[in-house]
Amino acid sequence: MERIDKILANTGRWSRKEAAALIRGGRVTAEGRVVTSREEKFPSGGRIQVDGELISTEKYTYLMFHKPSGLVSATEDPREPTVLSLLPGHLQKIGLFPAGRLDKDTLGLLLLTNDGPLAHALLSPSRHVDKTYLVRVEGELEKADEEAFRKGVTLADGYECLPAGLERLGQNEAIVTLHEGKYHQIKRMCAARGKPVTFLKRLTFGPLVLDEALAPGQWRSLTEEELAALKQAGGKGK
């Protein structure tokens, strides 16, 4: 149970002072009745309306974001626009962050959330949450490249990658499946095979599949089914 003014402020749409003004004006209803005091307490996630509009008051937010090229996967950067810069103001105020990173020139599926424990679990090396990518390279992909990925590519710095999947789709295009997430890993793996990456797009993150109805730069909330599957992948499901 939390104070109603705090619940409203936590949405990022209003300050505590602005929430109090809404309440004084009789513009807030909770559980079917008009709220008369900012000190009244209600369960977070309950049915709360402002001016008749149902307000999402869940503790955590989970967004599927189709990252375009040209944005950095960070909450803030002194020189570059970030993935959060495309969100409306109220979503920029609730502590969202990218769960994992995509390079500036990589596009595709990115999970934005303020659920730190779940993000930490999904990114933990011990969980090996799979991620798949559409990759294009310079040169021609061969059967030997599939075998090298299956066995585990050794990078230029000597790091031995875990076995990964490479399914050729054409002469220079493939689906790559990773079970870990090292810095610039796919680019470094392909470079080790003498085939620099020219295009990279993440298609899946664990059970999440990029919604192709989302254009680059667009986002949507996860469905209940997607969220349940994601929590299960992170060991947080029931």
N, C-alpha and C positions, 0 to 999 in steps of 0.2 A: 504494500500500500504506500502511495506517495501523494504528497500535496498536489492539488490540481494545477497550481501555477508552475510547479516544477515539471510536471508531466508535459504541459504545453511548451515550456521553455526547452525541454529536451528534444522537441521536434526540430528545433533550429529555426522555426518560423517566427517566433516571438521571444522577446526578452521576458524575464519575470515581471517587470514593471508593465510591459504591454499586455501580458496575460492577465494581470490583476485588473487592468482597465477593461478588458473584454468581459471579465467576470462581473465587475461592477455594472456594466452596461446590460447585463442579462443575456449576453450573446453566447454563453457556453452552456451546453447541456451534457450531462453524464448519466449513464444508465437510465435514460428516459426522463430526467427532471432537470430543471434549471439550477445551475450551481450559483449559490449566493455568497460564498466565502472562498477566498483564495487558499484558505487553510484546510478546506475539506480534503479528505484523502480518498483515493480510488485506486483500484488495481491497475498497474501499468498494462496496457494492451486492452483495456476495457473500451466500451462503446462511448466515445466522446465526440461531440460535434461542436463546431464553431460556425455560427450563422447558418446552421442547417447542414454544413459540410462535414462528413465523417472524416475524422483525423486519425491517421495512423500513429499510434502511441506505443508500438512495440519497443522493447528495450533495445533490440538490435535490428539493423537494416542489412539486407543482402541484395545486391544489384548485379545482374549480368550486364557487362559493359563490352561493347564491340569497339575495342581500341583501334583508332586509326594510326597511321604512320605520322610521326612528327611530335608525339607527346611522350614525356618521360613518365615512367611508372613510379610516382612519388607523390607525397601529399603537398610538397612545396619545393620550389627550385628557384634560385635567384636569377637564372638566365633563360630557362626554358619553360614553356607551358606544360602543365601536368595533366594527368588524366582527370583530376578533380576539377580542372578549370572549365570543363564543358557542362558540369552539373549546375542546377539552379542554386541560388544562394542558400536556401534552407538546408539543402543536402550537403553543402560545404561546411556547415556549422555543427555537424553531429559526429565528428570524429571518424569519418570514413577513410579507409586506406586500401591500397591494392594488396590483395593476398597473393604475394609472389610478384615477380616483375616480368615485363616484356621489354626488350630493347626499344629504343626510340623509333627505329625504322621497322619494327615488327608490329603486325596488327593481329587482331583476333580476340579471342575470349579472355576476359579479365574479370575476376571476382572482386567487387568493391564491398567492403563491410566494415563495421565497427565492432565485430565480435572477435576480439583478440584471441581468446582461448581456442576457438574453432580454427581460426587462420593458422595459429601456431601448430595445432595438431595436423592440419592438412599439409603443412610445409615440412613437418618433421621428417628427416631422412629415414627414420625407422618405419614410417607408414608406406613409403614407396607409392604415393598417389600418382597414377599414370597421367601423362599429358601427351596429346598427339598434335602434330603440326603438319601443315602442307608446306613442302620445301621445294624450291627450284634452285638449281645450281648451274655453274658454268661447267661445260663438259658433259660427258655421257655417263650416266649411272649404270653400273654393271652388277652382275651376280656377285662378284667379289666384294662389292660394297655392302650388299645385303649380309654376306657372311661375316664381314668385319664388324658390322654393327651388332650382329647376333652374338659374336664372341666378346665384344667390348673393345672399343677403339682406344688406343693409347694416344693421348694428346701430345702436342709439341713439348710441353713442360714435364712430360713423364707420367702425368696422372692417367690411371687406367679407369676408364668409364665402365659403369655397369653395363651388362648386355642390354641392347636396345633393339627396337624393331625398325626396319626400313623396307617399305613395300613400294616397289617401283610402279609408277603410274604411266610413265612415258620415258623418253630418252633422258630428260633432265629434270623430271618431277617425281616426287615420292611422298608417301605418308611416313613420318617418323614418330615412333612412340618411345618416350623416355620414362624411366622409372626413378629418376633423380633429377635434380635441377641445378647443375653447376653454372657458373657465370659464362654466358655466351656459348653454352655447351654445344648446341647443334652446329653453330658456325665453326666452332673449333674442331668438332668431329669431322665435318665435311672438309675443312681445310686440311686436316691430317690425311685425308684421302685424295688431296690435290684437286678438290672441286669446290671452289668458293660459293657460298650461298648468295643468290641474287634476290630471293623473295622468301619471306617466312611469315606464316600465319598460324596461330594456335587455334585448333578446332575443338579440343576438349580439355577439361580440367577435372580429373576424377570422373564422377558420373555426369558432370555438366557438359552439355553439348551446345556449341554456339548456335543461337537462334539466328538463322540467316535472314529472317524478316527484319533484323536490326541492321540498319546501315552503319558503316563506320562512324563512330561518335555518338551513337544512340545507346540507350540502356533500358532495362526494365527490371522490376522486382522478380525474384525467383518465385516459382510456383511452390505450393506446399509440398508437392511430390519431389521437386528438385531439391528443396531445402532438406527434406527428410533423408534423401539419398546422400546429400553432401555431409550431413551430420553423421550418417552411418559410416561414410568413408573416413571421417575424422575420428571415429571411435566415440562420438558424442551422441549417437542415436540411442533410442530406448532399447 
